[in-house]
Amino acid sequence: MLVISNNLSFMNAKFVKAAKSGDMPAMAAMATGLKEAGADMINISLSLDGDGDEKLMRQAVQAVQEAGLPLSIDSRNPAAMKAAIEAATVPVTLNYISAEDKMAERMGEIAKLAAAKKTDLVLYAIKKGTPADADERLSIISGLMEAAGNAGVPDERMIIDPVILHLGGGGSGQAAAVAVQETLYGIREMVEPPVRTTCWISNVSAGAPHELRPAINDTFLAMLAGIGLYSAYLDVFDRETMRTVRLIRSLRNESVFSLTDARV
């Protein structure tokens, strides 16, 4: 399982401050810390909607890539993604495109950019709000795959995010958790060979008390890994979550098991 650090985001005040001030040594040090904590890839997110990202993205990419890890560029802004690709000397994944009507032009630009620059592209299964069930998710995914393919992105560079909602959202939260699992099964049947999958695992525990979140995250992560989840966006400084990752890798025969894998 590929671990993508979600720590460098607009919710991280220290990172945002360093990005806005152009403090490249500070950003590079943060990236090195993420690598040492177990990240295989680092996600960079500088705003909720992507507006203005292009002003900060170039230097952020230049600094963070000093850790030598691939980067996931999390933005709704094609200009920011282009700036990231131009600044990067490491592999880049563009995260993400969706089927939202109001974002159609931007999403189209991002898909064309991924095709032109030969980057991986995350397809986010959302259209008018979050899909209610697996069938709706799979329908959206099918349409996104077709659109990305028409733009020139081959299946092997597509990564599917089935969209996780918080478990505490009443009955709908539990239903959505089941739908995510059913979607992962459905993707394996829909595309041959299967495309890669990913998710933002912390979404499942959003709104829960802080001390309970790791247990919720880690249980769901293990369940999705059993279905074949390829990668996950995680807090790599959460020691319990990283223990779960190590054990998943051992039990999927991706690494040689050691008792230290079970220690926090």
Secondary structure as GFF3:
##gff-version 3
##sequence-region A 1 264
A	DSSP	beta_strand	2	8	.	.	.	ID=ss1
A	DSSP	alpha_helix	13	21	.	.	.	ID=ss2
A	DSSP	alpha_helix	24	37	.	.	.	ID=ss3
A	DSSP	beta_strand	41	44	.	.	.	ID=ss4
A	DSSP	alpha_helix	54	64	.	.	.	ID=ss5
A	DSSP	three_ten_helix	65	67	.	.	.	ID=ss6
A	DSSP	beta_strand	71	74	.	.	.	ID=ss7
A	DSSP	alpha_helix	78	87	.	.	.	ID=ss8
A	DSSP	beta_strand	92	97	.	.	.	ID=ss9
A	DSSP	three_ten_helix	101	103	.	.	.	ID=ss10
A	DSSP	alpha_helix	104	117	.	.	.	ID=ss11
A	DSSP	beta_strand	120	124	.	.	.	ID=ss12
A	DSSP	alpha_helix	134	151	.	.	.	ID=ss13
A	DSSP	three_ten_helix	155	157	.	.	.	ID=ss14
A	DSSP	beta_strand	158	161	.	.	.	ID=ss15
A	DSSP	alpha_helix	170	190	.	.	.	ID=ss16
A	DSSP	beta_strand	196	197	.	.	.	ID=ss17
A	DSSP	three_ten_helix	201	205	.	.	.	ID=ss18
A	DSSP	three_ten_helix	210	212	.	.	.	ID=ss19
A	DSSP	alpha_helix	213	227	.	.	.	ID=ss20
A	DSSP	beta_strand	231	234	.	.	.	ID=ss21
A	DSSP	alpha_helix	239	251	.	.	.	ID=ss22
A	DSSP	three_ten_helix	259	262	.	.	.	ID=ss23
###
